[in-house]
Amino acid sequence: MVEDVADAILSSRYFVALTGAGVSAESGIPTFRGKDGLWNKYRPEELANPEAFAKDPEKVWRWYAWRMEKVFSAEPNKAHFAFAELEKMGLLKTLITQNVDDLHERAGSKNVLHLHGSLRVVKCTTCKNSFEIENPPAVPPLPKCEKCGSLLRPGVVWFGEMLPPDILERAFREVEVADLIIVAGTSAVVQPAASLPLIVKRHGGIVIEINPAETPLSSIADYSLRGKAGEVMEEILQWIRKVLS
């Protein structure tokens, strides 16, 4: 089946990818909805929404500083490097990710759309100031905006918030023209990301799922490859190299 997937990629006109937390799990970053997921240990309503932040910003910031530490110290894995190489080959046009880490970029991917924001970014709660950080803030004290003095917040999308309209619009444009999509390491339940492969399918495109377990996407996927994203993507990449050599 890996050979068939590789051939499909090589035959595609416009190939895109959608990645979720499972891709970064192999780099030691906890997922959210797996058996060891973060939401099994923490209540999202207490940490990842504007109301929780307004009620107890220090509690929320402490948790995000811990997450930032985990993410910033992690290293890209085989899946990240495989997607980056496929882009470098000119095969992968756009990588859409639900992840808030920057491991795809650190592996070499250039055309990345972050649907849920990025932990590398902090933004002001009052003015439009936003910037990237190299290290997590030390909390306390609570981080403040250098321009207006207001409280800063993590540059991620919280529950109840809209996704960045420009990023979402670009993501929909990409899947509208795609004739093949790889969906790797995502539970395929979080909207609107879960609808993106359905659009490719509706337009007659090929849907390739890479996940250790069955998901709601499995029933409509043309290929479902069971396994860790890093191992499966490495196999696909090796076959593509072999064909092209």
C-alpha positions in Angstrom: 0.0 0.0 0.0 2.9 2.4 0.7 4.1 1.9 -2.9 0.6 2.8 -4.1 0.5 5.9 -2.0 3.9 7.0 -3.2 2.8 6.5 -6.8 -0.4 8.5 -6.2 1.7 11.4 -4.8 4.0 11.3 -7.8 1.0 11.4 -10.1 -0.8 14.2 -8.3 -1.2 17.6 -9.7 -1.6 19.5 -6.4 -0.7 17.7 -3.2 -1.4 19.2 0.3 -1.2 17.8 3.8 -3.1 18.3 7.1 -1.2 17.4 10.3 -2.4 17.1 13.9 -1.0 16.4 17.3 -0.1 12.8 16.6 2.7 14.0 14.3 4.4 15.9 17.1 3.8 13.2 19.7 6.8 11.3 18.4 8.9 14.4 19.4 7.6 14.1 22.9 4.9 16.7 22.8 1.7 15.4 24.4 -1.4 15.0 22.3 -4.8 16.3 23.5 -7.3 13.5 22.8 -5.2 10.2 22.9 -5.2 7.9 25.9 -2.3 10.0 27.4 -3.8 13.2 26.1 -3.6 16.6 27.9 -7.3 16.8 28.2 -7.3 13.6 30.3 -5.2 15.5 32.9 -6.4 19.1 32.6 -9.9 20.6 32.0 -9.8 22.7 28.9 -12.5 25.0 30.3 -10.1 25.9 33.1 -7.1 26.7 30.9 -7.8 27.3 27.2 -10.5 29.9 26.9 -10.7 33.7 27.3 -12.9 33.4 30.4 -10.4 31.3 32.2 -7.6 33.7 31.3 -9.6 36.7 32.5 -10.4 34.9 35.8 -6.9 33.6 36.6 -4.3 34.7 34.0 -1.4 33.5 36.2 -2.8 29.9 36.3 -3.2 29.9 32.5 0.2 31.5 31.9 1.9 29.0 34.1 0.4 26.1 32.1 1.3 27.7 28.8 4.8 28.5 30.0 5.2 24.7 30.8 3.8 23.8 27.4 6.2 26.3 25.7 9.1 24.7 27.5 8.1 21.3 26.2 7.7 22.5 22.7 10.7 24.7 22.5 13.0 22.0 23.7 11.5 19.3 21.4 13.2 18.3 18.1 11.5 17.6 14.7 11.0 13.9 14.0 11.0 11.8 10.8 7.5 13.0 9.8 8.4 16.6 10.0 11.5 16.1 7.9 9.7 13.9 5.4 7.0 16.6 4.8 9.8 19.2 4.5 11.6 17.1 1.9 8.5 16.5 -0.1 8.0 20.2 -0.3 11.6 20.8 -1.3 11.1 18.2 -4.1 8.2 20.4 -5.4 5.6 17.7 -4.6 3.9 19.1 -1.5 2.4 22.5 -2.2 1.1 23.5 1.3 1.1 22.0 4.8 -1.9 22.9 6.9 -1.4 22.1 10.6 -3.5 22.1 13.7 -0.4 22.1 15.8 0.8 25.1 17.7 4.5 24.1 17.7 7.0 25.2 15.1 8.5 21.7 14.4 7.5 21.7 10.8 9.3 25.0 10.2 12.4 23.8 12.1 12.5 20.7 9.9 12.6 23.0 6.8 8.9 23.4 5.7 8.3 26.8 4.3 4.6 27.0 3.2 2.9 26.2 6.6 -0.6 27.3 7.6 -1.2 27.3 11.4 -4.9 26.9 11.9 -4.7 27.2 15.7 -2.0 29.8 16.1 1.5 29.3 17.5 3.2 29.0 20.9 6.1 31.0 19.5 3.9 34.0 19.3 2.5 36.2 22.1 0.1 39.0 21.5 -1.3 42.0 23.5 -4.8 41.7 24.9 -5.4 45.4 24.1 -3.3 46.7 21.2 -2.3 44.8 18.0 1.2 44.2 19.1 2.4 40.6 18.5 5.8 39.1 18.3 7.7 35.8 18.4 9.6 34.6 21.5 12.7 32.4 21.9 12.0 31.3 25.5 9.0 30.9 27.6 8.2 33.9 29.9 9.0 33.5 33.6 5.7 33.5 35.5 5.3 35.4 37.8 5.4 38.2 36.9 2.7 38.2 34.3 4.1 39.3 30.9 3.1 42.8 29.8 3.1 44.6 26.5 6.1 46.9 26.0 4.0 49.2 23.8 0.9 49.8 26.0 1.6 48.0 29.2 -1.4 45.6 28.9 -1.3 41.9 29.6 0.1 39.6 26.9 -1.4 36.3 26.1 -0.3 33.2 24.1 -0.8 33.5 20.4 -3.0 30.4 20.1 -6.7 29.9 19.3 -8.7 29.2 22.5 -12.0 27.4 22.8 -14.8 29.7 21.8 -12.5 31.9 19.6 -12.5 32.1 15.8 -9.7 30.7 13.8 -7.5 33.4 12.0 -9.8 34.3 9.1 -6.9 34.8 6.6 -5.3 31.5 7.5 -8.6 29.6 7.3 -9.5 31.2 4.0 -6.1 30.1 2.5 -6.5 26.6 3.9 -9.9 26.3 2.2 -8.5 27.7 -1.1 -5.7 25.0 -1.0 -8.1 22.1 -0.5 -10.4 23.4 -3.2 -7.7 22.9 -5.8 -6.0 19.9 -4.3 -6.3 16.5 -5.9 -4.5 14.6 -3.1 -4.3 15.2 0.7 -2.4 13.4 3.4 -4.0 13.6 6.8 -1.5 12.6 9.4 -1.8 12.3 13.2 -5.2 14.0 13.6 -8.3 12.7 15.4 -10.4 14.1 12.5 -13.1 15.4 14.9 -12.1 19.1 15.4 -13.8 21.5 13.0 -13.3 23.2 10.7 -10.0 21.2 10.1 -11.9 17.9 9.9 -13.9 19.2 6.9 -10.8 20.0 4.8 -10.1 16.4 3.5 -13.8 16.0 2.8 -13.6 18.9 0.4 -10.7 17.2 -1.5 -12.8 14.0 -1.6 -15.9 15.8 -2.8 -13.9 17.2 -5.7 -12.7 13.7 -6.7 -9.3 13.9 -5.0 -7.4 11.2 -3.1 -7.5 11.1 0.7 -4.6 9.3 2.5 -4.9 8.9 6.2 -1.9 8.1 8.4 -2.9 7.2 12.0 -2.3 4.4 14.5 -6.0 4.0 15.1 -9.2 4.3 13.1 -10.8 7.8 12.9 -14.0 9.2 11.5 -12.1 9.9 8.3 -11.2 6.2 7.8 -14.5 5.3 6.1 -13.9 7.7 3.3 -10.1 7.6 3.0 -8.7 6.0 -0.2 -5.8 4.7 1.8 -5.5 4.3 5.5 -2.0 3.6 6.7 -1.8 2.4 10.3 1.3 3.4 12.3 3.2 6.3 13.6 3.4 9.2 11.2 7.3 9.3 11.3 7.7 5.7 10.4 5.0 5.7 7.7 6.1 9.0 6.1 9.7 7.7 6.0 8.6 4.7 4.1 6.6 6.8 1.6 9.6 9.1 1.2 12.0 6.2 0.6 9.8 4.8 -2.1 9.5 8.2 -3.8 13.3 8.6 -3.7 13.6 5.1 -5.3 11.2 5.9 -8.1 12.9 9.3 -8.8 16.5 8.0 -8.7 
